[in-house]
Every structure is written in structure tokens, then in C-alpha cells.
């Protein structure tokens, strides 16, 4: 049996383990596969059984000299490569034929320095738009076609739903209840949420016009286009060839799902360019939604409800991943506190009581 064949056999077994035994997503398995590819490039496809602490150290040195588009690999990329490889070799050390070849203490050498791990895993502030930006972007769209109606509703929906772009792209029309502003993010209905979660959420009433854009679009698809409940809420453009011409145009939509999230990014790029505004990628609208929603919270119960509306089981997930403020926001808030340092003791006690309640099991 050739080394190449044996390595491929081992990898197939590992990927099956990740999917079937660990229940990990396809995206996570793909990331593990990419990390192993990089290691195979370094080792020139030698047998995985030759792995050792020296090979681990040499691989880390090789990674440090590797570039991507002319720039050194980031600490984040390096960290994830090593994390996936460590998982692979730990699993491999338990497999027949490799138990005596791969030592657990050697696998531990697939680690970064602690300072680099902190840098790779630290949460950095995200540059996201503000509400006025979204209103201006949406207001810049002149309605001349179904495409214009869709794009206006899509941009509005990204903010008021706070949903991930993949969930938006795969959301059926029937999963949106425009009367109650309710969204059924059910994986069994084809909605691709993170980790395959299924839950119900509601649109945030950040702006009446943004809500109206979404409601009007949903009603248009149902009553004018006669789309079924299984059709996408945001369908792709229907491209047709003009009579006696080689040119193609798109002025209406058809009940077909996008194949991915690329069209959403393209719409945001083209619409922001037309409006003379900065481009923000789809996920930054989710960051803005969290910022606007949590800003209005006054109790732990409200914060829990908002966190749950974003599909998070724990409030700390919301605050840790989306609650980090930009430097200018920190400066503004701290400045206002210094200008108004008159919080009474009772207010402080109430605030601390809410925080304690939040941390002492409201998520359990």
C-alpha cells in the first residue's frame, strides 16, 4: 500500500469521525482538511506515522516563514492550523498501526507561545455601520424594478433581523410571519443557521421604514408574484436575453435560492458604491443590531431576551462576541460618566444586583 493511499485512507476516517462522532459542521471539517493539506505540503506527503516533536517544531518554523499574498501568516491563521493538526494527531495516536508511532507528548509541541495564543484568540472590536448609515443606504435605492424592491428589503432585513447572511439566503418565505414580525429559523425548513440550531426570533423595531420595507416585500411576493411558502424570501434575479440582442438584463426575480452568500455581499457592494458610501460586509449589520438592541437594555431579563433572539444560549456569548466597543465608543461613554459622576448608592446596588443575577444562572 502506497504512503499516499494510506494517508488518504486515514484522513477519510478522521473526517468521518469529525462529522459522525463529533457532529461537527462541514465548514469545520473543511478547515481541518485544509490544515492537514498544509502539513502535507510541508512534509512532502510523508507518512503521518513519521510525526515527531522535531517535525512539529520544524513545521511551526516553516509556517512562520510562509506568506499569503506577500504577507506573513497571521497569528490567527497559524493558531487554527496548529489547533486542527493537534486534534488530528491526537485522534491518530489512538488508531491501529499508529499507537506506537505517535507519542502524545510530541503532539503537544503543536502549540504556539502563550502570548501568541492570547493575540490569536483575543476579541477585537469590529468596525460596523450605524443606524443612520443603513437608513441612508436604503433610502438611496430608487425603485424601478423588482430587483430594487428586493435589495431595499434585503438590506433592511439584515439589520432588523440581526440574522447571519447564510440564514438570510436560505430563509423560505413561509418562515417569515409579517403580521407578527416573527422569523422561524428552522433547520428542517432548510434555514442554514450556525450549528444547525432551530429557534424563533422577532424583528427589532429599530426603524419603522426599515420594517415596512420588509413587510411590503413579503406581501409583494405572496400576493403579486404568487410565490409559494417554500420559495426564498430573497430570491435570485431572473436574467433574460433581450430580443434581437446579445445583451442580458435582470428586472425581476424568480423563486430560486441563491447558491451561497456571495450575492448578498455583491448587492451591498454595488448599492453602497452607487450611494457613495463605505462598504460594510453583511455580518457587520448583525454587530450593529446587537449594539442597538443591548443599548436599550435596563434589566437582565431584557438582555437575556435579546441574546436569545440572536440564537445564543448564553448571554455571555452575545456580549463576548458582539459586545466589544470601538475605542471611540469607549471614549464617549467614559467621558459621559466623568461628566456625570452622580450615580447614587441605591442605583449602584440595583445595577450590581442585576449583574449578579445575570451571572448566577439566568442562562442555565
ABEGO torsion letter per residue (X at the ends): XBAAAAAAAAAAAAAAAAAAAAGBBAAAAAAAAAAAAAAAAAAGGBBAAABBAAAAAAAAAAAAABBBGGBBBBAAAAAAAAAAAAAAAAAAAABBGAAAABBAAAAAABBBBAAAAAAAABBBBBBBBBAAAAAAAAAABBBABAAAAAAAAAAAAAAAAGBBAAAAAABBAAABBAAAGBBBBBAAAGBBBBGGBBBBBBBBBABAAAAAAAAAAAAAAAAAAGBBAABBABBBBBBBBBBGBABBBBABBBBBBBABAAAAAAAAAAAAAAAGBBBBBAAAAAAAAAAAAAAABABAAAAAAAAAAAGBABAAAAAAAAABBBAAAAAAAAAAAAABAABBAAAAAAAAAAAAAAAAGAAX
